Amino acid sequence: MSYFIFIKNLDNIEGSLYKISENQSDLNNLNINQSDYKIIEESIINFNDVKFSNKYPIYNNNSITFFDQSPIYKNKEGLQFYLDNFKNQIKKFTDNNPNHPLLSRWDNYYNQLNSLNLDNITYPLNKSLEKYFNDLGQPSLSPLQLP
């Protein structure tokens, strides 16, 4: 089972999603105080839909409603902006957490992002970067999974 971590007391509010965890181990390794958040267990199918930006979740009590969305990068510049922001988040995490159990996963992913040649991608890219990597059989992580 996967987990969706929402900001507490923001039922029915778009944008209340804080993090996602693919499994219990990833949840346990988030740098959060779990009692400060609303954590809801969900299927891996819904997890992947959110990870790949095909859906976004809104919670109410202990249930989640998923809404469709269509990720698109119209041009290289849009994808570059996303990529730079994501790499900055990873770098901040790895610099500040040198002993974290998931450090090597995120170091490796940073290197994967760093080596991506945006000129080899056809635009518009009608999928998320995470789905793009997944379709190529490469590791795929979402910023929402960053501890």
C-alpha positions, 0 to 999 in steps of 0.5 A: 500500500502507498500513502498520501500525506496531507496538511491536517485540517484542510479537508476539501482544499485543493493543494493540501497534499504535502507528500506521497510515499510508495510504501511504509518504509518510505513513509517512515523515512520522511522527515516529518512528525507524522502526527502533524499530518493526515495520512491516508493509505491508498492503492499503488495505482492511485499513487502512480496516477499522482506520481505521474501527474495524471491525477491530483487528490483532495481528501475529506475525512479518511477518503480521497477524491482524485481529479484528472489532470493532463501534464504538458511541457510545451517547450524545452524551457518549461521542462528546464524550469521544472527540472532545475527546481526539482534538482534544487530541492534534491540538492537541498535535501542531500546537503542537509541530510548526509546520513539519511537512509534514502540519501543514495536514492536521491543522489542517484536520481539527481545524477539522472536528472543532471544527465538528461538531455532536453534536446532529445525530447520531442515537444510538446511533451504530453506527460510528466517527467516522471512518466517519461522516465518510467516509459523509458524503464528508468527510475522515476521519482516525484518531488512529492516523494522527497523526504 
